[in-house]
Amino acid sequence: MKGLVCKVCGYVALDGNKEICPICYAKNVFEEREDAYKMPDFKAPSGETEKKHIPDFTVVEKCGLIPGTGCVDVHVKIGEVLHPALSEHHIQEITFYIDNKFISNVMLTSSINPAAVIHLKGGTKGKVQVIETCNLHGKWFNEIEIK
Ligand SMILES: [Fe+2]
């Protein structure tokens, strides 16, 4: 997919804001790339590479971490078939957005599982989008609607 990419850290600006990078804080360093990230092909059956890279969501609507707030957890693991966590092949980052706006970035190493959780405020609605970065296979996108 075409997208705006930070030339310093590789962050993809889904909202098109290219003034400042929210990850590395560099200014005016975005460039448009034809292959900024890969999307799942919902019409075709997934191959092994897709199954290991497309972010896989689980929404926990009653997480209860902050009682009385209606908070919601969105769990993301990479992917439907768990991605390797080896020093030579691992997930480096999981970046979260809501309705194309950046909300969080999780840095990963091969010492932990390729997964992350975002803890949303109660009443949050919209599309939670994720772009994960594999050190060998690039960036992969998926999204889920929170109602
Ligand atoms: Fe990979």
Backbone and ligand atoms as CSV (ligand in chain L), in Angstrom:
chain,resi,resn,atom,element,x,y,z
A,1,MET,N,N,0.835,-1.192,0.000
A,1,MET,CA,C,0.000,0.000,0.000
A,1,MET,C,C,0.875,1.248,0.000
A,2,LYS,N,N,0.365,2.252,-0.684
A,2,LYS,CA,C,1.052,3.533,-0.688
A,2,LYS,C,C,0.894,4.201,0.680
A,3,GLY,N,N,1.940,4.889,1.154
A,3,GLY,CA,C,1.818,5.559,2.436
A,3,GLY,C,C,2.953,6.527,2.681
A,4,LEU,N,N,2.737,7.401,3.663
A,4,LEU,CA,C,3.756,8.368,4.077
A,4,LEU,C,C,4.628,7.730,5.143
A,5,VAL,N,N,5.935,7.653,4.894
A,5,VAL,CA,C,6.851,6.949,5.785
A,5,VAL,C,C,7.919,7.919,6.303
A,6,CYS,N,N,8.194,7.850,7.615
A,6,CYS,CA,C,9.279,8.650,8.202
A,6,CYS,C,C,10.613,8.069,7.745
A,7,LYS,N,N,11.448,8.883,7.150
A,7,LYS,CA,C,12.745,8.416,6.634
A,7,LYS,C,C,13.717,8.086,7.753
A,8,VAL,N,N,13.438,8.582,8.991
A,8,VAL,CA,C,14.346,8.330,10.116
A,8,VAL,C,C,14.032,6.996,10.788
A,9,CYS,N,N,12.749,6.773,11.153
A,9,CYS,CA,C,12.427,5.588,11.963
A,9,CYS,C,C,11.480,4.610,11.272
A,10,GLY,N,N,10.887,4.976,10.141
A,10,GLY,CA,C,10.025,4.053,9.419
A,10,GLY,C,C,8.551,4.116,9.785
A,11,TYR,N,N,8.179,4.994,10.718
A,11,TYR,CA,C,6.773,5.152,11.101
A,11,TYR,C,C,5.932,5.508,9.875
A,12,VAL,N,N,4.727,4.908,9.793
A,12,VAL,CA,C,3.801,5.190,8.699
A,12,VAL,C,C,2.705,6.120,9.205
A,13,ALA,N,N,2.576,7.278,8.582
A,13,ALA,CA,C,1.575,8.283,8.983
A,13,ALA,C,C,0.270,7.998,8.247
A,14,LEU,N,N,-0.598,7.179,8.850
A,14,LEU,CA,C,-1.877,6.856,8.203
A,14,LEU,C,C,-2.757,8.088,8.068
A,15,ASP,N,N,-2.596,9.064,8.972
A,15,ASP,CA,C,-3.443,10.267,8.928
A,15,ASP,C,C,-2.909,11.332,7.963
A,16,GLY,N,N,-1.787,11.052,7.316
A,16,GLY,CA,C,-1.254,11.997,6.341
A,16,GLY,C,C,-0.528,13.185,6.948
A,17,ASN,N,N,-0.399,13.207,8.288
A,17,ASN,CA,C,0.300,14.320,8.940
A,17,ASN,C,C,1.805,14.117,8.797
A,18,LYS,N,N,2.459,14.989,8.029
A,18,LYS,CA,C,3.886,14.806,7.775
A,18,LYS,C,C,4.744,15.901,8.391
A,19,GLU,N,N,4.191,16.614,9.362
A,19,GLU,CA,C,4.979,17.697,9.972
A,19,GLU,C,C,5.995,17.171,10.976
A,20,ILE,N,N,5.533,16.297,11.900
A,20,ILE,CA,C,6.441,15.776,12.925
A,20,ILE,C,C,6.135,14.302,13.153
A,21,CYS,N,N,7.180,13.501,13.297
A,21,CYS,CA,C,6.997,12.071,13.528
A,21,CYS,C,C,6.707,11.847,15.012
A,22,PRO,N,N,5.603,11.151,15.365
A,22,PRO,CA,C,5.279,10.940,16.779
A,22,PRO,C,C,6.169,9.901,17.453
A,23,ILE,N,N,6.969,9.178,16.682
A,23,ILE,CA,C,7.855,8.159,17.265
A,23,ILE,C,C,9.242,8.753,17.534
A,24,CYS,N,N,9.865,9.354,16.526
A,24,CYS,CA,C,11.251,9.842,16.686
A,24,CYS,C,C,11.333,11.367,16.756
A,25,TYR,N,N,10.182,12.037,16.592
A,25,TYR,CA,C,10.081,13.507,16.705
A,25,TYR,C,C,10.849,14.278,15.636
A,26,ALA,N,N,11.288,13.584,14.590
A,26,ALA,CA,C,11.939,14.304,13.487
A,26,ALA,C,C,10.888,15.138,12.753
A,27,LYS,N,N,11.325,16.271,12.219
A,27,LYS,CA,C,10.410,17.178,11.532
A,27,LYS,C,C,10.634,17.133,10.020
A,28,ASN,N,N,9.517,17.120,9.281
A,28,ASN,CA,C,9.540,17.213,7.814
A,28,ASN,C,C,10.458,16.174,7.165
A,29,VAL,N,N,10.302,14.913,7.580
A,29,VAL,CA,C,11.153,13.850,7.036
A,29,VAL,C,C,10.338,12.744,6.377
A,30,PHE,N,N,9.070,13.029,6.067
A,30,PHE,CA,C,8.226,11.995,5.473
A,30,PHE,C,C,8.365,11.963,3.960
A,31,GLU,N,N,8.292,10.738,3.426
A,31,GLU,CA,C,8.262,10.584,1.975
A,31,GLU,C,C,7.190,9.568,1.624
A,32,GLU,N,N,6.565,9.742,0.457
A,32,GLU,CA,C,5.554,8.802,0.024
A,32,GLU,C,C,6.240,7.593,-0.606
A,33,ARG,N,N,5.832,6.399,-0.143
A,33,ARG,CA,C,6.380,5.160,-0.714
A,33,ARG,C,C,5.236,4.295,-1.217
A,34,GLU,N,N,5.457,3.653,-2.341
A,34,GLU,CA,C,4.446,2.770,-2.930
A,34,GLU,C,C,4.230,1.529,-2.066
A,35,ASP,N,N,5.296,1.078,-1.397
A,35,ASP,CA,C,5.241,-0.182,-0.632
A,35,ASP,C,C,5.407,0.074,0.867
A,36,ALA,N,N,4.687,1.071,1.397
A,36,ALA,CA,C,4.844,1.451,2.808
A,36,ALA,C,C,4.476,0.309,3.755
A,37,TYR,N,N,3.439,-0.453,3.395
A,37,TYR,CA,C,3.026,-1.596,4.222
A,37,TYR,C,C,2.172,-2.535,3.379
A,38,LYS,N,N,1.980,-3.755,3.910
A,38,LYS,CA,C,1.188,-4.764,3.207
A,38,LYS,C,C,-0.173,-4.919,3.892
A,39,MET,N,N,-1.211,-5.076,3.072
A,39,MET,CA,C,-2.574,-5.279,3.563
A,39,MET,C,C,-2.949,-6.740,3.385
A,40,PRO,N,N,-3.815,-7.253,4.281
A,40,PRO,CA,C,-4.342,-8.591,4.008
A,40,PRO,C,C,-5.226,-8.561,2.770
A,41,ASP,N,N,-5.197,-9.641,1.992
A,41,ASP,CA,C,-6.076,-9.760,0.835
A,41,ASP,C,C,-7.290,-10.573,1.278
A,42,PHE,N,N,-8.395,-9.863,1.563
A,42,PHE,CA,C,-9.557,-10.530,2.137
A,42,PHE,C,C,-10.272,-11.418,1.126
A,43,LYS,N,N,-9.950,-11.274,-0.157
A,43,LYS,CA,C,-10.627,-12.075,-1.185
A,43,LYS,C,C,-9.904,-13.397,-1.442
A,44,ALA,N,N,-8.628,-13.442,-1.119
A,44,ALA,CA,C,-7.852,-14.644,-1.429
A,44,ALA,C,C,-7.479,-15.364,-0.130
A,45,PRO,N,N,-7.373,-16.701,-0.176
A,45,PRO,CA,C,-6.928,-17.415,1.021
A,45,PRO,C,C,-5.501,-17.012,1.387
A,46,SER,N,N,-5.235,-16.916,2.691
A,46,SER,CA,C,-3.912,-16.474,3.142
A,46,SER,C,C,-2.871,-17.559,2.928
A,47,GLY,N,N,-1.685,-17.149,2.502
A,47,GLY,CA,C,-0.542,-18.054,2.431
A,47,GLY,C,C,0.170,-18.066,3.770
A,48,GLU,N,N,1.212,-18.906,3.885
A,48,GLU,CA,C,1.951,-19.031,5.154
A,48,GLU,C,C,2.564,-17.712,5.598
A,49,THR,N,N,3.130,-16.953,4.655
A,49,THR,CA,C,3.756,-15.682,5.031
A,49,THR,C,C,2.716,-14.723,5.595
A,50,GLU,N,N,1.553,-14.640,4.952
A,50,GLU,CA,C,0.482,-13.767,5.451
A,50,GLU,C,C,0.026,-14.220,6.833
A,51,LYS,N,N,-0.162,-15.526,7.008
A,51,LYS,CA,C,-0.649,-16.037,8.298
A,51,LYS,C,C,0.307,-15.720,9.440
A,52,LYS,N,N,1.603,-15.593,9.144
A,52,LYS,CA,C,2.584,-15.304,10.192
A,52,LYS,C,C,2.807,-13.813,10.413
A,53,HIS,N,N,2.212,-12.962,9.578
A,53,HIS,CA,C,2.508,-11.526,9.683
A,53,HIS,C,C,1.305,-10.624,9.884
A,54,ILE,N,N,0.128,-11.028,9.448
A,54,ILE,CA,C,-1.029,-10.145,9.576
A,54,ILE,C,C,-1.454,-10.094,11.045
A,55,PRO,N,N,-1.520,-8.884,11.643
A,55,PRO,CA,C,-1.920,-8.759,13.042
A,55,PRO,C,C,-3.288,-9.409,13.287
A,56,ASP,N,N,-3.386,-10.153,14.390
A,56,ASP,CA,C,-4.574,-10.928,14.730
A,56,ASP,C,C,-5.147,-10.351,16.036
A,57,PHE,N,N,-6.417,-9.934,16.007
A,57,PHE,CA,C,-7.009,-9.199,17.129
A,57,PHE,C,C,-7.871,-10.074,18.033
A,58,THR,N,N,-7.842,-9.755,19.329
A,58,THR,CA,C,-8.840,-10.233,20.287
A,58,THR,C,C,-9.258,-9.019,21.117
A,59,VAL,N,N,-10.561,-8.742,21.157
A,59,VAL,CA,C,-11.061,-7.606,21.939
A,59,VAL,C,C,-11.639,-8.132,23.246
A,60,VAL,N,N,-11.160,-7.574,24.367
A,60,VAL,CA,C,-11.666,-7.953,25.688
A,60,VAL,C,C,-12.460,-6.764,26.226
A,61,GLU,N,N,-13.798,-6.867,26.108
A,61,GLU,CA,C,-14.644,-5.711,26.426
A,61,GLU,C,C,-14.806,-5.478,27.921
A,62,LYS,N,N,-14.592,-6.509,28.724
A,62,LYS,CA,C,-14.715,-6.335,30.174
A,62,LYS,C,C,-13.370,-6.634,30.810
A,63,CYS,N,N,-12.391,-5.801,30.544
A,63,CYS,CA,C,-11.061,-6.124,31.070
A,63,CYS,C,C,-10.956,-5.825,32.556
A,64,GLY,N,N,-11.579,-4.742,33.049
A,64,GLY,CA,C,-11.624,-4.480,34.485
A,64,GLY,C,C,-10.346,-3.962,35.105
A,65,LEU,N,N,-9.338,-3.645,34.326
A,65,LEU,CA,C,-8.076,-3.160,34.901
A,65,LEU,C,C,-8.285,-1.853,35.653
A,66,ILE,N,N,-9.124,-0.985,35.081
A,66,ILE,CA,C,-9.470,0.262,35.766
A,66,ILE,C,C,-10.974,0.189,36.055
A,67,PRO,N,N,-11.352,-0.304,37.236
A,67,PRO,CA,C,-12.757,-0.599,37.515
A,67,PRO,C,C,-13.665,0.614,37.333
A,68,GLY,N,N,-14.871,0.349,36.808
A,68,GLY,CA,C,-15.885,1.383,36.690
A,68,GLY,C,C,-15.730,2.319,35.511
A,69,THR,N,N,-14.756,2.072,34.648
A,69,THR,CA,C,-14.529,2.987,33.523
A,69,THR,C,C,-14.989,2.420,32.189
A,70,GLY,N,N,-15.352,1.139,32.156
A,70,GLY,CA,C,-15.736,0.529,30.887
A,70,GLY,C,C,-14.581,0.345,29.932
A,71,CYS,N,N,-13.373,0.276,30.482
A,71,CYS,CA,C,-12.177,0.153,29.642
A,71,CYS,C,C,-12.204,-1.140,28.825
A,72,VAL,N,N,-11.547,-1.090,27.689
A,72,VAL,CA,C,-11.520,-2.207,26.736
A,72,VAL,C,C,-10.070,-2.496,26.364
A,73,ASP,N,N,-9.718,-3.767,26.375
A,73,ASP,CA,C,-8.383,-4.166,25.906
A,73,ASP,C,C,-8.460,-4.682,24.478
A,74,VAL,N,N,-7.530,-4.268,23.676
A,74,VAL,CA,C,-7.373,-4.859,22.344
A,74,VAL,C,C,-6.031,-5.596,22.350
A,75,HIS,N,N,-6.117,-6.911,22.262
A,75,HIS,CA,C,-4.924,-7.751,22.217
A,75,HIS,C,C,-4.550,-7.972,20.755
A,76,VAL,N,N,-3.271,-7.886,20.468
A,76,VAL,CA,C,-2.790,-8.133,19.106
A,76,VAL,C,C,-1.663,-9.141,19.191
A,77,LYS,N,N,-1.816,-10.233,18.437
A,77,LYS,CA,C,-0.673,-11.132,18.301
A,77,LYS,C,C,-0.345,-11.227,16.816
A,78,ILE,N,N,0.911,-11.503,16.542
A,78,ILE,CA,C,1.391,-11.584,15.156
A,78,ILE,C,C,1.734,-13.037,14.887
A,79,GLY,N,N,1.038,-13.730,14.027
A,79,GLY,CA,C,-0.234,-13.467,13.382
A,79,GLY,C,C,-1.172,-14.582,13.788
A,80,GLU,N,N,-1.987,-15.041,12.816
A,80,GLU,CA,C,-2.889,-16.180,13.053
A,80,GLU,C,C,-2.055,-17.427,13.388
A,81,VAL,N,N,-0.947,-17.632,12.656
A,81,VAL,CA,C,0.104,-18.596,13.023
A,81,VAL,C,C,1.212,-17.760,13.643
A,82,LEU,N,N,1.580,-18.043,14.894
A,82,LEU,CA,C,2.485,-17.159,15.633
A,82,LEU,C,C,3.812,-16.955,14.898
A,83,HIS,N,N,4.174,-15.678,14.744
A,83,HIS,CA,C,5.432,-15.316,14.085
A,83,HIS,C,C,6.622,-15.771,14.941
A,84,PRO,N,N,7.746,-16.149,14.341
A,84,PRO,CA,C,8.929,-16.511,15.126
A,84,PRO,C,C,9.429,-15.347,15.994
A,85,ALA,N,N,10.045,-15.692,17.123
A,85,ALA,CA,C,10.708,-14.703,17.983
A,85,ALA,C,C,12.155,-15.161,18.155
A,86,LEU,N,N,12.923,-15.003,17.086
A,86,LEU,CA,C,14.325,-15.416,17.042
A,86,LEU,C,C,15.181,-14.182,16.806
A,87,SER,N,N,16.423,-14.192,17.258
A,87,SER,CA,C,17.252,-13.000,17.076
A,87,SER,C,C,17.380,-12.639,15.597
A,88,GLU,N,N,17.405,-13.658,14.711
A,88,GLU,CA,C,17.557,-13.374,13.282
A,88,GLU,C,C,16.228,-13.074,12.575
A,89,HIS,N,N,15.112,-13.324,13.241
A,89,HIS,CA,C,13.802,-13.107,12.611
A,89,HIS,C,C,12.762,-12.859,13.704
A,90,HIS,N,N,12.376,-11.597,13.852
A,90,HIS,CA,C,11.436,-11.257,14.928
A,90,HIS,C,C,10.646,-9.998,14.597
A,91,ILE,N,N,9.615,-9.746,15.392
A,91,ILE,CA,C,8.809,-8.535,15.260
A,91,ILE,C,C,9.477,-7.429,16.082
A,92,GLN,N,N,9.705,-6.291,15.440
A,92,GLN,CA,C,10.417,-5.190,16.092
A,92,GLN,C,C,9.478,-4.175,16.734
A,93,GLU,N,N,8.323,-3.957,16.119
A,93,GLU,CA,C,7.400,-2.929,16.624
A,93,GLU,C,C,5.968,-3.307,16.299
A,94,ILE,N,N,5.063,-2.884,17.179
A,94,ILE,CA,C,3.626,-2.937,16.892
A,94,ILE,C,C,3.107,-1.518,17.142
A,95,THR,N,N,2.605,-0.892,16.087
A,95,THR,CA,C,2.145,0.498,16.168
A,95,THR,C,C,0.624,0.525,16.086
A,96,PHE,N,N,0.004,1.265,17.010
A,96,PHE,CA,C,-1.453,1.338,17.107
A,96,PHE,C,C,-1.955,2.707,16.657
A,97,TYR,N,N,-3.111,2.700,15.998
A,97,TYR,CA,C,-3.807,3.915,15.560
A,97,TYR,C,C,-5.291,3.757,15.888
A,98,ILE,N,N,-5.990,4.872,16.034
A,98,ILE,CA,C,-7.461,4.867,16.020
A,98,ILE,C,C,-7.886,5.828,14.925
A,99,ASP,N,N,-8.706,5.302,13.996
A,99,ASP,CA,C,-9.175,6.091,12.854
A,99,ASP,C,C,-8.021,6.863,12.211
A,100,ASN,N,N,-6.938,6.145,11.955
A,100,ASN,CA,C,-5.732,6.635,11.265
A,100,ASN,C,C,-4.836,7.533,12.107
A,101,LYS,N,N,-5.240,7.837,13.346
A,101,LYS,CA,C,-4.436,8.714,14.196
A,101,LYS,C,C,-3.578,7.863,15.129
A,102,PHE,N,N,-2.291,8.151,15.193
A,102,PHE,CA,C,-1.354,7.410,16.047
A,102,PHE,C,C,-1.772,7.485,17.511
A,103,ILE,N,N,-1.759,6.321,18.221
A,103,ILE,CA,C,-2.018,6.344,19.670
A,103,ILE,C,C,-0.906,5.697,20.488
A,104,SER,N,N,-0.164,4.729,19.929
A,104,SER,CA,C,0.862,4.077,20.750
A,104,SER,C,C,1.793,3.250,19.878
A,105,ASN,N,N,2.989,3.056,20.377
A,105,ASN,CA,C,3.966,2.216,19.691
A,105,ASN,C,C,4.644,1.316,20.719
A,106,VAL,N,N,4.690,0.023,20.439
A,106,VAL,CA,C,5.316,-0.935,21.348
A,106,VAL,C,C,6.548,-1.504,20.657
A,107,MET,N,N,7.712,-1.358,21.308
A,107,MET,CA,C,8.956,-1.917,20.779
A,107,MET,C,C,9.104,-3.340,21.311
A,108,LEU,N,N,9.538,-4.261,20.465
A,108,LEU,CA,C,9.660,-5.664,20.854
A,108,LEU,C,C,11.077,-6.158,20.579
A,109,THR,N,N,11.459,-7.192,21.298
A,109,THR,CA,C,12.703,-7.908,21.006
A,109,THR,C,C,12.357,-9.385,20.835
A,110,SER,N,N,13.336,-10.176,20.462
A,110,SER,CA,C,13.100,-11.607,20.286
A,110,SER,C,C,12.968,-12.323,21.633
A,111,SER,N,N,13.139,-11.616,22.757
A,111,SER,CA,C,13.030,-12.235,24.083
A,111,SER,C,C,11.589,-12.397,24.552
A,112,ILE,N,N,10.636,-11.748,23.836
A,112,ILE,CA,C,9.230,-11.845,24.249
A,112,ILE,C,C,8.369,-12.303,23.074
A,113,ASN,N,N,7.139,-12.680,23.412
A,113,ASN,CA,C,6.201,-13.096,22.365
A,113,ASN,C,C,5.863,-11.921,21.454
A,114,PRO,N,N,5.587,-12.200,20.171
A,114,PRO,CA,C,5.214,-11.131,19.240
A,114,PRO,C,C,3.755,-10.728,19.439
A,115,ALA,N,N,3.525,-9.946,20.505
A,115,ALA,CA,C,2.165,-9.561,20.866
A,115,ALA,C,C,2.209,-8.293,21.699
A,116,ALA,N,N,1.065,-7.600,21.756
A,116,ALA,CA,C,0.965,-6.392,22.575
A,116,ALA,C,C,-0.517,-6.152,22.889
A,117,VAL,N,N,-0.746,-5.338,23.926
A,117,VAL,CA,C,-2.108,-4.982,24.319
A,117,VAL,C,C,-2.202,-3.471,24.393
A,118,ILE,N,N,-3.309,-2.947,23.874
A,118,ILE,CA,C,-3.585,-1.531,24.071
A,118,ILE,C,C,-4.820,-1.427,24.946
A,119,HIS,N,N,-4.753,-0.543,25.936
A,119,HIS,CA,C,-5.810,-0.432,26.931
A,119,HIS,C,C,-6.594,0.844,26.641
A,120,LEU,N,N,-7.782,0.671,26.044
A,120,LEU,CA,C,-8.561,1.826,25.591
A,120,LEU,C,C,-9.453,2.367,26.699
A,121,LYS,N,N,-9.644,3.678,26.703
A,121,LYS,CA,C,-10.594,4.307,27.614
A,121,LYS,C,C,-12.001,3.807,27.309
A,122,GLY,N,N,-12.853,3.752,28.333
A,122,GLY,CA,C,-14.246,3.383,28.125
A,122,GLY,C,C,-14.904,4.336,27.143
A,123,GLY,N,N,-15.760,3.798,26.288
A,123,GLY,CA,C,-16.464,4.637,25.321
A,123,GLY,C,C,-15.711,4.901,24.037
A,124,THR,N,N,-14.486,4.406,23.936
A,124,THR,CA,C,-13.723,4.586,22.697
A,124,THR,C,C,-14.416,3.836,21.556
A,125,LYS,N,N,-14.585,4.532,20.461
A,125,LYS,CA,C,-15.178,3.906,19.278
A,125,LYS,C,C,-14.327,4.246,18.058
A,126,GLY,N,N,-14.407,3.377,17.061
A,126,GLY,CA,C,-13.684,3.637,15.824
A,126,GLY,C,C,-12.889,2.426,15.400
A,127,LYS,N,N,-12.087,2.619,14.379
A,127,LYS,CA,C,-11.252,1.532,13.874
A,127,LYS,C,C,-9.898,1.562,14.569
A,128,VAL,N,N,-9.569,0.480,15.272
A,128,VAL,CA,C,-8.213,0.330,15.793
A,128,VAL,C,C,-7.395,-0.331,14.697
A,129,GLN,N,N,-6.346,0.364,14.311
A,129,GLN,CA,C,-5.480,-0.144,13.251
A,129,GLN,C,C,-4.099,-0.460,13.814
A,130,VAL,N,N,-3.487,-1.461,13.248
A,130,VAL,CA,C,-2.158,-1.876,13.694
A,130,VAL,C,C,-1.268,-2.057,12.469
A,131,ILE,N,N,-0.033,-1.559,12.590
A,131,ILE,CA,C,1.011,-1.905,11.622
A,131,ILE,C,C,2.152,-2.525,12.411
A,132,GLU,N,N,2.471,-3.776,12.090
A,132,GLU,CA,C,3.611,-4.418,12.758
A,132,GLU,C,C,4.804,-4.424,11.808
A,133,THR,N,N,5.997,-4.449,12.406
A,133,THR,CA,C,7.225,-4.453,11.615
A,133,THR,C,C,8.026,-5.712,11.905
A,134,CYS,N,N,8.224,-6.523,10.866
A,134,CYS,CA,C,9.101,-7.702,10.941
A,134,CYS,C,C,10.479,-7.296,10.408
A,135,ASN,N,N,11.538,-7.739,11.088
A,135,ASN,CA,C,12.873,-7.317,10.649
A,135,ASN,C,C,13.234,-7.857,9.270
A,136,LEU,N,N,12.582,-8.942,8.829
A,136,LEU,CA,C,12.885,-9.496,7.503
A,136,LEU,C,C,11.810,-9.229,6.462
A,137,HIS,N,N,10.555,-9.127,6.886
A,137,HIS,CA,C,9.449,-9.122,5.927
A,137,HIS,C,C,8.646,-7.831,5.891
A,138,GLY,N,N,9.146,-6.789,6.570
A,138,GLY,CA,C,8.525,-5.477,6.431
A,138,GLY,C,C,7.278,-5.267,7.286
A,139,LYS,N,N,6.468,-4.332,6.846
A,139,LYS,CA,C,5.336,-3.850,7.638
A,139,LYS,C,C,4.026,-4.448,7.130
A,140,TRP,N,N,3.154,-4.828,8.090
A,140,TRP,CA,C,1.875,-5.482,7.776
A,140,TRP,C,C,0.764,-4.815,8.567
A,141,PHE,N,N,-0.360,-4.615,7.902
A,141,PHE,CA,C,-1.494,-3.851,8.447
A,141,PHE,C,C,-2.687,-4.759,8.711
A,142,ASN,N,N,-3.461,-4.403,9.744
A,142,ASN,CA,C,-4.809,-4.955,9.892
A,142,ASN,C,C,-5.597,-3.975,10.767
A,143,GLU,N,N,-6.934,-4.109,10.784
A,143,GLU,CA,C,-7.756,-3.213,11.599
A,143,GLU,C,C,-8.984,-3.935,12.085
A,144,ILE,N,N,-9.562,-3.369,13.178
A,144,ILE,CA,C,-10.789,-3.933,13.739
A,144,ILE,C,C,-11.654,-2.770,14.221
A,145,GLU,N,N,-12.953,-2.912,14.059
A,145,GLU,CA,C,-13.883,-1.852,14.482
A,145,GLU,C,C,-14.266,-2.061,15.942
A,146,ILE,N,N,-14.153,-0.999,16.734
A,146,ILE,CA,C,-14.609,-1.033,18.131
A,146,ILE,C,C,-15.930,-0.270,18.189
A,147,LYS,N,N,-17.014,-0.932,18.602
A,147,LYS,CA,C,-18.351,-0.298,18.583
A,147,LYS,C,C,-18.807,0.093,19.976
L,1,LIG,FE,FE,8.755,-12.300,9.363
